[in-house]
Amino acid sequence: MTISKKHLVGTTGLLISVLSIPLLTTSMAFAADAGNAVAEGKDLAFDRKKGNCLSCHMIEDGASPGNIAPPLIAMKARFPDKAKLRAQIWDATAANPDSPMPPFGKHQVISDAELDKIVEYVWTL
């Protein structure tokens, strides 16, 4: 039996399409999870009983922001390594003992899961 080149291309194209479906679904689910984490992180950051970022920082669409700390803008440029941003929120006094920023993670003001969501949100600013 002889298989034509056209047949192989068609079969390969079909296989790629069929094999890509689970990958696309996984990618879309990951993107949705990341979007949810960002939205939940924003809620936590704006929550006056949790992250309370607005008490000190100006955030673009935050109501009644503070002005005693730097505005939260260009965060990817300021913290290209997301782990350093997380460490800063976890305990800013580790890098700067005189920092007035509360050590949210170290003092268990927020959980690790909440911290991760806040980091996801803040890193988008």
N, C-alpha and C positions, 0 to 999 in steps of 0.2 A: 504494500500500500504506500502510495506517495502522498505526502502532506505538502500542500502548497504553502508558499511564504505568506500569502494573504490569510490562510487559515491559522497559521502560527501567530501572526500579529493579532488577529481577532481573538484567539484563545488567550493570548498573553494579556491583551487589554481587558478581557472579561475577568481573568484571574486577578489582575490588579484591582479592578473595580470591586470584585467580591471580597478580596482580602482587605481592602481599605475600609470597608464599612465598619468593622469593629473598632478600628483605629480612630476613625472620625467620630464615632459615637463616644469613645473614651475621651477624646480631645474636647468634644463639646461638653461632656459631663465635667471635666476638669475646669474648663472655662466657667461653667455655671457655678461650680463650687468656689472658685476664686472670686467670682463676682459676688456671691453670697458672703464670703469672708470680708470683702471690702465693705459691703453695705452694713454688715453686723459690726465691723470695726468702727465705722463712722458713728453708728448709734452709741457704741461704747465710749468713743472719744468725746462725744457731745454730752453724754450722760453725766450730770453733775454729781452723781453718787459713785461713779466708777472711774473712767479715765479722766474726766474733768479737764481735758486739754484746753478748753475755752477759758478757763479761769486765768490762764497766763498767756496763752498763745492766740494770735489772730489766725483764723482759718477762713478761707474764702467765703463760705456760705454759713458761717457760724453766727448765732445771735449773741450779742453782748460779749464780744471777745475781750480778753485781757491784753495788756501791752507791756508786761514786765519781762516777757521772754520773747525770743525771736519768732517772727511769723513762720508758720509752717508752710513754706513754699519751696519749690525746687528741691524736694527731699531726695530724689534719686541722685542729683548732682552733689548734694551735701553728704549723703550716705550711700555711695555706690555699692557698698557691702551691706546688704540688708541685716546681717547678723550684728553689725555695729549699731545700727538703729535700734534693734531689739535690746541690745545691751544698754544703750543709753536710756531707754524707757524703763528697763528692768531696774537699773540703779545708776543714775547719772553721777552719783558721788564716787563711783569706782574710778571714773576718768578724771573727775574734778571734785575733790573733797569739799570745796566751798560751794558747790552747785545748790541752788535753792530748790531744784526740781525734786519732788518726792520720789523715793525709790519704790515705785509702784509694785514691782514684782517681789523685791526683797521683803517688803512689808506686807505682802499678800493682800494689797488693795484690789488687785485683779489677779485672776487665775492665769496659768500658762496659756490656756486656750484663748482666753480673752486678750491676753497680751499679743498673741500671734495674729489675731484679727485686727487689733489696733495697728500693729506694724504693717499689715497688708494695706490698710486704709491710708495711714500716714505716708507710706512710701509712694502712693499714687499722687500725692499733692505736689 
